[in-house]
């Protein structure tokens, strides 16, 4: 009497193969060049899983995110289905098996969406139930939807205690691959694998793949902007659109981080989000009428802080210069800061000129209740305003009013992404903290 398929984890690979042969399990091997229609979600699944199979460094990074073992032999499949189930309803897009000494020790299911297709609540709940039935404890969703961290989900979904639900945006996966092609310490060693990675990314970047970045805020974004601008009182418990608008900002913040990552060749991180971040930010925007974000960039002078002001319909980006010349007077410190900014003008005069009237300097004065703020073009006024006081730090701000475009679902994204690129290229990359000079050899008499 033949065995009946009941679980994946703990089954021998030989027995798993026999279940496929007998028709109890239906799967397809993942192929780099699938025979499925170009642009189909199945083709995208097959190509992505094949890229993990063929490019070691890419596989290592994605497996690390998912806490999948990189030991043993790894198998990649698409279109997993169980014979005695409704195939149309329960066919899962992808499956990875980790086999050690002939036994399946770990596994992960994958559900893919492209184009404007969204991850569906009922479908994912059903797949979690199936995964639990066959002893698989990992499910990965991939779509054009953004999350602040891969351990989060676009869905408000409760998972079993020992179950991991992860989500990747296609932009995140593309960025991970592109960073491996930069000249850094994470290069792909094998030349053939470099070319495979290039081909995979070329497909994903093509419009036919159905992969796209975050190019439109949620409809609730405009509603939130209009309600605040009209001075209406908001309550996050009553007004459900607030939390969806806040989620839209969290997604755009992540998109900006990935945009900078691709430009700089290092992974830029957006501010860490907790489980209650949407709730706390919803309360804040209703009460204070602003939202904040942050981008963390390796070796930059500081994190870039972002503030959205809904009343003024403006965006402010800033960096902080903590380390300034010690044992120097106020005038010397202001002059030092002025030289730093003038160096930005020297490096790219045309870009600096386009930003100059939007640059402000915040001066952190010891014992002062709030920072002194002046336009960069009026920086000389700081000499009088800080006379006899101690300057502890400077903040460089780029402030821009978006006007009616602030509430536009598409124009807001275009403007803020242009702004972050200009701010980084025109200023942030050229600003540095003060470093003490090297000690000099004392002269002998």
C-alpha positions in Angstrom: 0.0 0.0 0.0 1.5 3.3 -1.1 2.0 6.1 1.4 -0.3 9.1 1.4 1.2 12.6 1.3 0.7 14.4 4.6 3.6 16.6 5.3 6.7 18.3 3.7 9.0 19.0 6.6 10.4 15.7 7.9 9.7 13.8 4.7 12.6 12.3 2.7 13.3 13.8 -0.6 13.0 10.4 -2.2 9.5 10.0 -0.9 8.6 13.6 -1.9 9.6 12.7 -5.4 7.5 9.6 -5.3 4.5 11.7 -4.4 5.1 13.8 -7.5 5.5 10.7 -9.7 2.2 9.2 -8.3 0.4 12.5 -8.8 -0.3 13.2 -5.2 1.7 16.4 -5.5 1.9 18.6 -8.5 4.9 20.9 -9.1 7.0 22.3 -11.9 10.8 22.8 -11.6 11.7 26.5 -11.7 13.3 27.5 -15.0 15.3 30.6 -15.8 13.7 30.6 -19.3 10.1 29.5 -18.6 7.8 28.4 -21.4 4.9 30.3 -19.8 3.6 33.5 -21.3 6.0 36.5 -20.8 4.6 38.8 -18.2 2.6 36.1 -16.5 3.0 35.8 -12.7 4.1 32.2 -13.2 6.9 33.3 -15.5 8.1 35.9 -12.9 8.0 33.3 -10.2 10.1 30.9 -12.2 12.7 33.5 -13.2 13.0 34.8 -9.6 13.4 31.4 -8.0 15.9 30.4 -10.7 18.0 33.5 -10.0 18.2 32.3 -6.4 19.3 28.9 -7.6 22.0 30.2 -10.0 23.4 33.3 -8.2 25.0 32.4 -4.9 25.4 35.8 -3.4 21.9 36.8 -4.3 20.6 33.6 -2.7 22.6 34.2 0.4 21.1 37.6 0.9 17.5 36.6 0.4 17.9 33.4 2.4 19.4 35.5 5.3 16.3 37.8 5.3 14.0 34.7 5.4 16.2 32.8 7.9 16.3 29.9 5.5 19.2 27.5 6.0 21.9 27.8 3.3 23.3 24.3 4.1 22.3 21.1 2.4 20.8 20.8 -1.1 18.2 23.2 -2.3 15.3 22.6 -4.7 13.1 25.1 -6.4 9.5 24.5 -7.7 6.6 26.5 -9.1 2.9 25.8 -9.1 2.7 23.6 -6.0 -0.6 21.8 -5.6 -2.0 18.9 -3.7 -4.0 16.4 -5.8 -7.0 16.0 -3.5 -7.5 19.7 -3.2 -9.2 22.2 -5.5 -6.3 22.9 -7.8 -7.4 26.3 -8.9 -7.9 27.6 -5.4 -4.9 26.0 -3.8 -2.1 26.2 -6.3 0.7 28.0 -4.6 3.1 29.9 -6.9 6.5 28.8 -5.5 8.2 26.3 -3.1 11.8 26.0 -1.9 13.0 22.9 -0.1 16.1 22.6 2.0 17.3 18.9 2.1 20.0 17.7 4.5 21.1 14.1 4.5 18.1 13.2 2.3 15.5 14.7 4.6 13.5 17.9 4.0 14.5 20.1 7.0 13.1 23.5 5.9 10.8 24.9 3.3 9.1 28.1 2.2 6.0 28.8 0.1 5.9 31.8 -2.2 2.9 33.8 -3.5 3.6 36.3 -6.3 1.7 39.2 -7.6 2.6 41.7 -10.4 1.1 44.7 -12.1 -1.7 46.2 -10.0 -2.6 42.9 -8.4 -2.6 43.0 -4.6 -1.9 40.4 -2.0 -5.4 39.0 -1.0 -6.4 38.4 2.6 -8.5 35.3 2.1 -6.0 33.7 -0.3 -3.1 34.2 2.2 -5.1 32.9 5.1 -5.9 29.8 3.1 -2.2 29.3 2.2 -1.2 29.6 5.8 -3.7 26.9 6.7 -2.3 24.6 3.9 1.3 25.4 5.0 0.4 24.5 8.6 -1.2 21.3 7.5 2.0 20.1 5.7 4.3 21.4 8.5 5.7 24.3 6.5 6.4 27.3 8.7 7.3 30.0 6.2 5.2 31.9 3.6 6.7 34.7 1.5 4.5 37.2 -0.5 5.9 39.3 -3.3 4.2 42.1 -5.1 4.5 45.8 -6.1 3.3 46.7 -2.6 5.8 48.2 -0.2 6.4 47.5 3.5 8.9 49.1 5.9 10.5 45.8 6.8 10.2 42.3 5.2 8.9 40.9 8.4 5.8 43.0 8.0 2.9 42.4 5.6 0.6 44.7 3.5 -2.2 42.7 5.2 -3.5 43.0 8.7 -3.3 39.3 9.2 -2.8 37.2 12.3 -0.4 34.3 11.9 0.2 31.2 14.1 2.7 31.6 16.9 5.5 29.7 15.2 4.8 30.8 11.6 6.8 33.4 9.6 4.9 35.6 7.1 7.4 37.7 5.1 6.8 40.2 2.3 9.1 41.6 -0.4 8.4 44.3 -2.9 9.8 43.7 -6.3 11.7 47.0 -6.0 13.4 45.6 -2.9 14.4 42.4 -4.7 15.7 44.4 -7.8 17.7 46.7 -5.5 19.3 43.8 -3.7 20.4 42.4 -7.1 21.6 45.7 -8.4 23.8 46.3 -5.3 25.6 43.1 -6.0 26.7 44.6 -9.4 28.3 47.7 -7.8 32.0 47.8 -7.1 31.8 46.9 -3.4 32.6 44.2 -0.9 29.5 42.2 -1.9 30.3 41.6 -5.5 29.3 38.4 -7.3 32.5 36.4 -7.7 31.6 34.2 -10.7 31.5 36.1 -14.0 28.8 33.9 -15.4 26.6 34.5 -12.4 27.1 38.2 -12.9 25.7 37.9 -16.4 22.8 35.8 -15.1 22.0 38.5 -12.5 22.1 41.2 -15.2 19.7 39.3 -17.4 17.3 38.7 -14.6 17.3 42.3 -13.6 16.8 43.4 -17.2 13.7 41.3 -17.3 12.3 42.6 -14.0 13.0 46.2 -15.1 11.2 45.6 -18.4 7.5 46.9 -18.5 6.4 43.4 -19.8 7.3 41.8 -16.4 4.6 43.7 -14.6 7.1 45.0 -12.0 6.8 48.6 -11.0 7.9 50.9 -8.2 5.7 52.9 -5.8 4.3 55.5 -8.2 1.0 56.5 -6.6 -0.1 57.3 -3.1 -3.3 55.6 -1.8 -6.6 57.4 -2.5 -6.9 58.2 1.2 -3.8 60.4 1.0 -5.6 63.1 -0.9 -8.6 62.9 1.5 -6.3 63.3 4.6 -4.5 66.3 3.0 -7.8 68.0 2.1 -9.3 67.4 5.5 -6.3 69.0 7.3 -6.0 71.8 4.9 -9.7 72.7 5.5 -9.0 72.6 9.3 -11.4 69.8 9.9 -11.0 67.9 13.2 -9.9 64.3 12.7 -10.1 61.3 14.9 -8.1 58.2 13.9 -10.6 55.9 15.5 -13.5 57.4 13.6 -11.8 58.3 10.4 -10.5 55.0 8.9 -8.9 56.8 5.9 -6.2 58.3 8.2 -4.4 55.0 8.8 -4.4 54.1 5.1 -2.9 57.5 4.3 -0.2 57.0 6.9 0.5 53.5 5.5 0.9 55.2 2.1 3.6 57.5 3.6 5.4 54.6 5.2 5.5 52.9 1.8 6.8 56.0 0.0 9.5 56.4 2.7 10.7 52.8 1.9 10.6 53.6 -1.8 12.8 56.6 -1.3 15.3 54.4 0.6 15.4 51.9 -2.2 15.7 54.7 -4.8 18.8 56.1 -3.0 20.2 52.6 -2.6 20.2 52.0 -6.3 21.9 55.4 -6.9 24.6 55.0 -4.2 25.4 51.3 -4.3 24.8 50.8 -0.6 21.6 49.8 1.2 19.8 52.8 2.5 17.3 52.1 5.3 14.1 53.9 6.2 13.1 54.5 9.8 12.2 51.3 11.8 8.5 50.7 12.1 6.9 48.9 15.0 3.6 47.1 15.0 1.9 50.2 16.4 3.7 52.7 14.2 0.6 53.3 12.0 -1.5 53.8 15.0 0.9 56.2 16.7 1.6 58.1 13.5 -2.2 58.4 12.8 -2.7 60.0 16.2 0.2 62.3 15.6 -1.0 63.5 12.2 -4.5 64.1 13.5 -3.1 66.1 16.5 0.0 67.8 15.1 -0.7 67.8 11.4 2.7 66.5 10.4 4.4 63.2 9.7 8.1 62.3 9.9 10.5 59.9 8.3 14.2 59.1 8.3 16.8 57.7 5.9 19.9 56.0 7.3 22.9 56.1 4.9 26.2 54.4 5.7 29.1 56.9 6.2 26.9 60.0 5.6 27.4 62.9 8.0 24.0 62.0 9.6 20.7 60.4 9.0 18.4 62.4 6.7 15.3 63.5 8.7 12.1 64.2 6.7 9.1 66.2 7.9 5.8 66.6 6.1 3.8 69.6 7.1 0.1 69.2 6.0 -1.0 72.7 7.0 1.7 74.4 5.0 1.8 71.7 2.4 5.6 71.6 2.6 8.4 69.1 3.0 11.6 69.7 5.0 14.7 67.5 4.8 17.6 68.0 7.2 21.0 66.7 8.4 22.7 67.4 11.6 26.4 68.3 12.0 27.3 67.3 15.6 31.1 67.5 15.4 32.2 71.1 15.0 35.6 72.7 15.7 36.1 72.7 19.5 38.0 75.4 21.4 36.8 77.9 18.8 34.7 81.0 19.2 31.2 81.5 17.7 32.5 83.4 14.7 35.0 80.7 13.8 32.3 77.9 14.0 29.9 79.9 11.8 32.6 80.5 9.3 33.6 76.8 9.3 29.9 75.9 8.6 29.7 78.5 5.9 32.8 77.0 4.1 31.2 73.6 4.2 28.2 74.8 2.4 30.2 76.9 -0.1 32.1 73.7 -0.9 28.8 72.3 -2.1 28.5 75.2 -4.4 32.0 74.6 -5.7 31.2 70.9 -6.5 28.0 71.5 -8.5 27.2 75.2 -8.9 24.2 74.7 -11.1 22.5 72.3 -8.7 23.4 74.4 -5.7 22.0 77.5 -7.3 18.6 75.7 -7.8 18.6 74.8 -4.1 20.1 78.0 -2.6 16.9 79.8 -1.8 15.4 76.8 -0.1 18.4 76.1 2.3 18.1 77.0 5.9 20.5 76.8 8.8 19.4 75.7 12.3 21.9 76.6 15.0 21.8 74.6 18.3 22.7 77.1 21.0 23.5 75.9 24.5 20.7 76.7 27.0 18.4 78.1 24.2 14.8 76.8 24.2 14.8 76.3 20.5 17.3 76.4 17.6 18.0 79.7 15.8 16.9 79.4 12.1 18.0 81.6 9.3 18.0 81.3 5.5 21.4 80.4 4.2 21.5 83.6 2.2 21.2 85.5 5.5 23.7 83.4 7.4 25.7 86.4 8.4 22.9 87.4 10.8 24.0 84.5 13.0 27.1 86.4 14.0 25.0 89.0 15.9 22.3 86.6 17.1 24.8 84.1 18.7 27.2 86.7 20.0 28.4 85.6 23.5 26.7 82.2 23.2 28.0 78.7 22.6 27.0 76.8 19.4 26.7 73.1 19.9 25.6 71.9 16.5 24.3 72.9 13.1 21.4 71.5 11.1 21.2 72.0 7.3 17.6 72.0 6.0 16.1 72.0 2.6 12.5 73.2 2.7 10.1 73.2 -0.2 6.5 74.1 -0.6 4.6 71.7 -2.8 1.4 73.7 -2.7 -1.6 71.9 -4.2 0.7 69.1 -5.5 1.2 68.0 -1.9 -2.2 66.3 -2.0 -1.7 64.8 -5.5 -1.2 61.0 -5.4 1.3 61.0 -8.2 2.9 64.5 -8.2 3.7 64.2 -4.5 5.9 61.1 -5.1 7.6 62.7 -8.1 8.4 65.9 -6.2 9.6 64.3 -3.0 11.8 61.8 -4.8 13.4 64.5 -6.9 13.9 66.5 -3.7 15.7 63.7 -1.9 18.0 63.1 -4.8 18.8 66.8 -5.2 19.4 67.2 -1.5 21.8 64.2 -1.3 23.6 65.0 -4.5 23.8 68.7 -4.0 24.6 68.8 -0.3 24.6 65.7 1.9 27.4 63.9 0.1 29.7 66.9 0.4 29.1 67.8 4.0 31.5 66.3 6.6 32.0 66.6 10.4 35.0 68.3 11.9 38.0 66.1 12.4 41.1 67.1 14.5 44.3 67.7 12.5 47.0 65.1 12.7 49.6 65.8 15.5 52.7 67.6 14.3 56.3 66.8 15.2 57.5 69.3 17.8 60.5 71.3 16.7 63.8 70.8 18.7 65.8 73.8 19.8 
